[in-house]
Amino acid sequence: MELRNRTVQVLVILSMIAFAVAGRLLPHPDNFAPVAALGLMAGYLFASRSLGLGIVMIAMAASDLIMGFESLEMRLAVYGGLMVSVFAGRMLTNRSDKQFVIGLPLTSVAASVAFFVISNLAVWAFSGMYDATAAGLGLCYVNAIPFFWNTLAGDLVYSGMLLGAVRLAQNYYQRAQLQSAS
């Protein structure tokens, strides 16, 4: 890889991390943050799953160092729930524009649902807020529904903006390459 390409890649990675950290630290509605969308973007852009996962984990760890966190168990569940977005983003690669336009909101919703299920299972299991019964688990999920709508909205808005912009840039670059070759 040329130095310039490596430099561009490093700048993109650092920008993604900085955007996610800022999105978590700046005032925003509860759970309306860009981290899952950046996970989708990392999964889409980088062939290395480790790199995509690393981007999400570094962004979360950096912002958690500033914000603090409730418990190791909860952080592991939250990080694990966000990792799903990286794998979902991989499913968008090598798709036609039509498949991409359909797949982007579907993968975003899937990542939101996975995060909701994983993170709230951890709240039920580790927070002590709910009885360790099926009824307690059900109540935990019901009480979390208002937060889910913000998660879903944030994931859809940020993934649409970020991955939409990336896809448009890729299409523009491909057309420019084709025109210069002819």
Beta strands, then each sheet from edge to edge (+ up, - down):
end
